């Protein structure tokens, strides 16, 4: 990259029979110093709460710059979640203004030290990016909402189907049954939606292609041989984290299925 930039500079000079030496020196300096910029690291294992670039000690003044890119042609607003190892952090936008954030303890983590999900709302322009900076709150002598991890509320179930637990405030609400802890109802008063919900998990065994067709089940070829329903291992405990940005509901369906539902303040919802 540096080499091609210098070739471009000298080529342009010869083409016009002269040139602005100061401008060329500036361009060469930019090309040379580009290699000294901070490296950009990616975290492809965020789905298992692992990101070495963000799990660092910030007490010595170190800062983490998070770059959020939007590849779509319209503005995007979404909640960003990254793992951190300290509960005393703040988030700033590119102007240096502190923004709201919240901390959620990472459960079932094998690490010796405590880890947290640091969550904040990112607003990204079309086909552009936004930069957010994470730093220690101690260095600025401030107390911020993210300094205190959200304490979970755990529900155990032994009531009847008529009993229910309501999660969420405002327009969006999720209703869970009191006897099993299953999601049973979705209510969105803003769009006048009130529907019953039934969740189930299943898996299928791949077909080996010996029934008159030589095409076996594989990548992009989904040929189930049989479907098996997964029964939850007893009643499902419900753990709720309520914060300023969103509420989360954690459920351990089985030894290898962990469901997380969340509801943001803006009304968005999702399942992980």
Residue pairs with C-beta under 8 A, 6 or more apart in sequence:
1 31
1 34
1 35
2 31
2 32
2 34
2 35
5 27
5 28
5 30
5 31
6 28
6 31
9 24
9 27
9 28
9 31
10 24
12 19
13 19
13 24
38 65
40 67
41 53
43 50
43 51
43 52
43 53
43 54
43 82
45 51
46 81
46 82
46 83
49 83
49 106
49 109
49 115
49 117
50 83
51 82
51 83
53 64
54 64
54 66
54 82
54 83
54 84
54 118
54 134
55 83
55 84
55 85
55 115
56 62
56 64
56 85
57 85
57 86
58 64
58 86
58 89
58 134
58 135
58 136
59 86
59 136
59 138
59 139
61 136
61 139
63 133
63 134
63 135
64 133
64 134
64 135
65 131
65 132
65 133
65 134
66 80
66 82
66 131
66 132
66 133
66 134
67 129
67 130
67 131
68 80
68 122
68 124
68 129
68 130
68 131
68 132
69 124
69 128
69 129
70 76
70 124
70 125
70 126
70 127
70 128
70 129
70 130
71 127
72 126
72 127
73 126
73 127
74 126
75 123
75 124
75 125
75 126
76 122
76 123
76 124
77 121
77 122
77 123
77 124
77 266
78 121
78 122
78 124
78 268
79 119
79 120
79 121
79 122
79 245
79 246
79 262
79 264
79 268
80 119
80 120
80 121
80 122
80 132
81 117
81 118
81 119
82 117
82 118
82 134
83 106
83 115
83 116
83 117
83 118
84 103
84 115
84 116
84 117
84 118
84 134
85 113
85 114
85 115
85 116
86 116
86 136
87 103
87 114
87 116
87 146
87 147
87 148
87 149
88 136
88 137
88 138
88 147
89 101
89 103
89 118
89 134
89 135
89 136
89 137
89 146
89 147
90 98
90 101
90 134
90 135
90 136
90 137
90 140
90 142
90 144
90 146
91 98
91 99
91 101
91 118
91 120
91 132
91 133
91 134
91 146
92 98
92 99
92 132
92 133
92 135
93 99
93 130
93 131
93 132
93 133
94 130
94 131
94 132
98 142
98 144
99 120
99 121
99 132
100 120
100 121
100 145
100 244
100 245
101 118
101 119
101 120
101 144
101 145
101 146
101 245
102 118
102 119
102 120
102 145
102 146
102 150
102 243
102 244
102 245
102 246
103 116
103 117
103 118
103 119
103 146
103 147
103 148
103 149
103 150
104 116
104 117
104 119
104 149
104 150
104 241
104 243
104 248
105 114
105 115
105 116
105 117
105 149
105 150
105 152
106 115
106 116
106 117
107 239
107 250
108 258
109 115
116 149
118 134
118 146
119 243
119 245
119 246
120 132
120 245
121 245
121 264
121 266
122 130
122 132
123 130
124 130
137 143
137 144
137 146
137 147
145 244
150 241
150 242
150 243
152 239
152 240
152 241
152 250
153 239
153 240
153 241
153 242
154 237
154 238
154 239
154 240
155 165
155 176
155 181
155 237
155 238
155 239
155 240
156 235
156 237
157 177
157 178
157 179
157 180
157 181
157 235
157 236
157 237
157 238
158 179
158 235
159 178
159 179
160 178
160 179
161 177
161 178
161 179
161 180
162 178
163 177
163 178
163 179
164 175
164 176
164 177
164 178
164 184
164 185
165 175
165 176
165 178
165 181
165 238
166 173
166 174
166 175
166 176
167 173
167 174
167 175
167 176
167 240
167 247
167 249
167 261
167 263
168 174
168 247
168 263
170 265
170 267
171 188
171 189
171 190
171 191
171 267
172 187
172 188
172 189
172 190
172 263
172 267
172 269
173 186
173 187
173 188
173 189
174 183
174 185
174 186
174 187
174 249
174 261
174 263
174 269
175 183
175 184
175 185
175 186
175 187
176 182
176 183
176 184
176 238
176 249
177 184
179 235
180 232
180 235
180 236
181 235
181 236
181 237
181 238
181 251
182 198
182 199
182 236
183 197
183 199
183 261
184 196
184 197
184 198
185 194
185 195
185 196
185 197
186 193
186 194
186 195
186 197
187 193
187 194
188 194
188 267
190 267
200 229
200 230
201 229
201 230
201 253
201 254
201 257
202 227
202 228
202 229
202 230
203 227
203 228
203 230
204 224
204 225
204 226
204 227
204 228
205 224
205 225
205 226
205 228
206 216
206 217
206 218
206 223
206 224
206 225
207 216
207 217
207 223
207 224
207 225
208 216
208 217
208 225
209 215
209 216
209 217
209 223
215 221
215 223
216 223
217 223
217 224
217 225
230 253
230 254
230 257
232 253
232 254
233 253
233 254
233 255
236 251
236 252
236 253
237 251
237 252
238 249
238 250
238 251
239 249
239 250
239 251
240 247
240 248
240 249
240 250
241 247
241 248
241 250
244 265
245 264
245 265
246 262
246 263
246 264
246 265
247 262
247 263
248 260
248 261
248 262
249 260
249 261
249 262
250 258
250 259
250 260
251 258
251 259
251 260
252 258
253 259
259 271
259 272
260 271
260 272
261 269
261 270
261 271
261 272
262 269
262 270
262 272
263 269
